[in-house]
Amino acid sequence: MKRNEITREAIRRSSKRAAVASVAIENRAVPAGYVRTERVERLLATRKKIAR
């Protein structure tokens, strides 16, 4: 199998996409009517407690 080389630019783009998605979640940019799973609610509650 041929090994693909990952460039710094690809890593930067991937990191940027992940950061944008994370910021959207933290700012509660969730579409109207969307219901989060119980697991996600627990995760966010835990993170909120730690941030205080």
Buried (B, 14 or more C-beta within 10 A) or exposed (E): EEEEEEEEEEEEEEEEEEEEEEEEBEEEEEEEEEEEEEEEEEEBEEEEEEEE
